[in-house]
């Protein structure tokens, strides 16, 4: 078992790597490159990549070598293999010898033709519906013994911790941006309601009804109708028109003139 102090040090290194990365893709790219270099101390015929599952599809988001990316594409073409199984089923998958494998015969034959003799796939521990796995390819038969597999699993577990933190921060940021956008839309709609009330000499409820009617008639979101109206009021080009057959204000007041009824 690895010294806990060394594990903590590696965890700090990955956290620092995450902070220094431009985004998650950059972090994963640095991670697979480092993993490949570390494993290369024992062998030179080893390549790493990260497969991310998105809906019904899969994509390679980071790779230590173009050969690993090409091998990922071979697996995606068959829509089956150790890497996809690891990500989908969330389990470590070892293909010890592609020439004698019986789990994924078509894929294994294709991998063997590309010079690959063994494959190890380890899933990341992520939150929610996110699914991904580290793929390690080798030209050596039975490359991944118990010690090597343990090292790779530990690296993925430590990287998963950093990734979970990054994903949570990203979601928090997205929530904040959504809230800010919603508040901005609400403010624009409120201003538009006031403009309609002034121009149509109507109540707030009647103003909302006019804006909603224009939104439905044009099949445009209410916030977009409101934004156009506010922009026009600030000197933009009119593009939204309200032409109710019976203006709400007509029930209690005389109908507005045609010039007042057309608004942008």
Buried (B, 14 or more C-beta within 10 A) or exposed (E): EEEEEEBEEBBEEBBEBBEEBEEBEBBBBBBBBBBBEEBBEEEEBBBBBBBBBEEEEBEBBBBBBEBBBBBBEBBBEBEBBBBBBBBBEEEBBBBBBBEEBEEBEEBBEBBBEEEBBBBBBBBBBBEEEBBBBBBBBBBBEEBBEEEBBEBBBBBBBBBBBBBBEBBEEEEEEEEEEEEEEEEEBEEBBEBBBBBBBEBBBBEEEBBBBBBEBBBEBBEBEBBBBBBBBBBBBEEEEEEBEBEBEEBBBBEEEEBBEEEBBBBB
